Amino acid sequence: MVYLITYDLNRPGQNYDSLYQAIKALGSSWWHYLDSTWLVNTELNAKQITQRLTKCLDKSDRLLVIKTTRAYDGWLKKEAWEWIHQHSADNPF
């Protein structure tokens, strides 16, 4: 499954390298073309992802984790759409 992970990091000057490493470790592949937004191909569910990532956040930060579908659209580079099409859970191809 592919999950969208997006966040607001509200503490100025905080080093969030541990968050980025935790996101990368969630699954077999990840996509990160937009600031504060990741797509991760993982076997984990949204609650498990949240539990892992909140360990890397401050109390003032915000986190949203949502399972994706093929109902998407936007304005991205070709390689971004290729990753999304390849990893989408209900990929018809």
Secondary structure as a PSIPRED ss2 file (coil, helix, strand):
# PSIPRED VFORMAT (PSIPRED V4.0)

   1 M C   1.000  0.000  0.000
   2 V E   0.000  0.000  1.000
   3 Y E   0.000  0.000  1.000
   4 L E   0.000  0.000  1.000
   5 I E   0.000  0.000  1.000
   6 T E   0.000  0.000  1.000
   7 Y E   0.000  0.000  1.000
   8 D E   0.000  0.000  1.000
   9 L C   1.000  0.000  0.000
  10 N C   1.000  0.000  0.000
  11 R C   1.000  0.000  0.000
  12 P C   1.000  0.000  0.000
  13 G C   1.000  0.000  0.000
  14 Q C   1.000  0.000  0.000
  15 N C   1.000  0.000  0.000
  16 Y C   1.000  0.000  0.000
  17 D H   0.000  1.000  0.000
  18 S H   0.000  1.000  0.000
  19 L H   0.000  1.000  0.000
  20 Y H   0.000  1.000  0.000
  21 Q H   0.000  1.000  0.000
  22 A H   0.000  1.000  0.000
  23 I H   0.000  1.000  0.000
  24 K H   0.000  1.000  0.000
  25 A C   1.000  0.000  0.000
  26 L C   1.000  0.000  0.000
  27 G C   1.000  0.000  0.000
  28 S C   1.000  0.000  0.000
  29 S E   0.000  0.000  1.000
  30 W E   0.000  0.000  1.000
  31 W E   0.000  0.000  1.000
  32 H E   0.000  0.000  1.000
  33 Y E   0.000  0.000  1.000
  34 L E   0.000  0.000  1.000
  35 D C   1.000  0.000  0.000
  36 S C   1.000  0.000  0.000
  37 T E   0.000  0.000  1.000
  38 W E   0.000  0.000  1.000
  39 L E   0.000  0.000  1.000
  40 V E   0.000  0.000  1.000
  41 N E   0.000  0.000  1.000
  42 T C   1.000  0.000  0.000
  43 E C   1.000  0.000  0.000
  44 L C   1.000  0.000  0.000
  45 N C   1.000  0.000  0.000
  46 A H   0.000  1.000  0.000
  47 K H   0.000  1.000  0.000
  48 Q H   0.000  1.000  0.000
  49 I H   0.000  1.000  0.000
  50 T H   0.000  1.000  0.000
  51 Q H   0.000  1.000  0.000
  52 R H   0.000  1.000  0.000
  53 L H   0.000  1.000  0.000
  54 T H   0.000  1.000  0.000
  55 K C   1.000  0.000  0.000
  56 C C   1.000  0.000  0.000
  57 L C   1.000  0.000  0.000
  58 D C   1.000  0.000  0.000
  59 K C   1.000  0.000  0.000
  60 S C   1.000  0.000  0.000
  61 D C   1.000  0.000  0.000
  62 R E   0.000  0.000  1.000
  63 L E   0.000  0.000  1.000
  64 L E   0.000  0.000  1.000
  65 V E   0.000  0.000  1.000
  66 I E   0.000  0.000  1.000
  67 K E   0.000  0.000  1.000
  68 T C   1.000  0.000  0.000
  69 T C   1.000  0.000  0.000
  70 R C   1.000  0.000  0.000
  71 A C   1.000  0.000  0.000
  72 Y C   1.000  0.000  0.000
  73 D C   1.000  0.000  0.000
  74 G C   1.000  0.000  0.000
  75 W C   1.000  0.000  0.000
  76 L C   1.000  0.000  0.000
  77 K C   1.000  0.000  0.000
  78 K H   0.000  1.000  0.000
  79 E H   0.000  1.000  0.000
  80 A H   0.000  1.000  0.000
  81 W H   0.000  1.000  0.000
  82 E H   0.000  1.000  0.000
  83 W H   0.000  1.000  0.000
  84 I H   0.000  1.000  0.000
  85 H H   0.000  1.000  0.000
  86 Q H   0.000  1.000  0.000
  87 H H   0.000  1.000  0.000
  88 S C   1.000  0.000  0.000
  89 A C   1.000  0.000  0.000
  90 D C   1.000  0.000  0.000
  91 N C   1.000  0.000  0.000
  92 P C   1.000  0.000  0.000
  93 F C   1.000  0.000  0.000
